[in-house]
Amino acid sequence: MSSTSQQDPEGEVLSQSEVERLLTQVQAAETAATVLKPGGIKTRLKHEDIQPYDFRQPAFLTSSELRKIRLRHEEFIRSLAAHLAIYLRLEISLQMSKLQTLGYQKYAESLPSPTHLTLFKVEPLKGVCLLDMSPRLGLTIVDRLLGGTGHSVTFNGDLSEIETPLLDQVALIILNEWCQLWQNVENPHPILLGHENSGRFLNTSPHDSVLLILSLEVRLGDCVEQLQLAFPFLTIDPLIRQAPYGGDASRPSGTQPTLPRWNPTLDDVCIRVHTDWHGVELSAGELASLKCGDVLMLDPRCFDRVEVRFEQQPKFHGRLGTSGNRLAVELTSPVEP
């Protein structure tokens, strides 16, 4: 027969609710720990509220620094998407999937097999970095570089000796674009070191080291795959500590924001330039009755209101004139955004 109360050694009777409350307190004490806060203040916290700290390899990015790095890499992604679209002559979409810090061993174990890993250094910085590209994405890029459509490409084995150097060209474009983010810090440049097809035997960093991992979702034709950049602590730390963050509230007052830097790899890109002016309007009936020999009367002021377009995007106002025996346009003012 069950009882709803218990007798303590001194004869006091405890109710069932009091027994349950005592058991709850004991359980709470077992799941809590005493934590020493700044100023010598002791407090009790639950185990799930306590984050472990590895003094051998502390996390090298605070939440504020990670936010700043995220903003800088969003700029990198936009620039890289435009550069690759021009290089491949095909629309390509890049989207940040994740930006995180991760232990080296855990990252290596998470890599798919097979994969296409490019090992590289960022001179003059220390550490070996990794570029992880899925083989299907790599073959889709190679197919496009060789004149294909970049659609319905399947992976049936290891990359050949021809396909790997072609992918190295794309890898250098990606890495050079990333290095452009830090030109005002260390003037870095990438050097390719080699390739691997699995993370199983990777030994480029100590197993307990921390990596900064940038994961991208790449859409090229009908191919949707992941691409990852992994940077060890030795590589990324000097850049983060020294980099000024333009537009950030922590910038000292009176300092000028960093001016945008021109990417020299775009020097040879051809851009169509058009000039238009608006000086005459005709009805549909008048337009249909036009014939050779007719004269259209233009407003003389229209030649001072020429609009200059780069790839159909209006950029400048200009004035029509001549230079020698050729027609020319003098740029007078930029088009307001």
Secondary structure, DSSP 8 states (H G I E B T S, - for coil): ---SEEE-TTS-EEEHHHHHHHHHHHHHHHTEEEEEETTTEEEEEEGGG-----TTS-----HHHHHHHHHHHHHHHHHHHHHHHHHHTS-EEEEEEEEEEEEHHHHHHHS-SS-EEEEEEEETS-SEEEEEE-HHHHHHHHHHHTT----S----SS--TTHHHHHHHHHHHHHHHHHGGGTTTT--EEEEEEEES-STT--SS-TT-EEEEEEEEEEETTEEEEEEEEEEHHHHHHHHHH---TT-TTS-TT---------GGGTT----EEEE-------HHHHHT--TT------GGGGG-EEEEETTEEEEEEEEEEETTEEEEEEEEE---
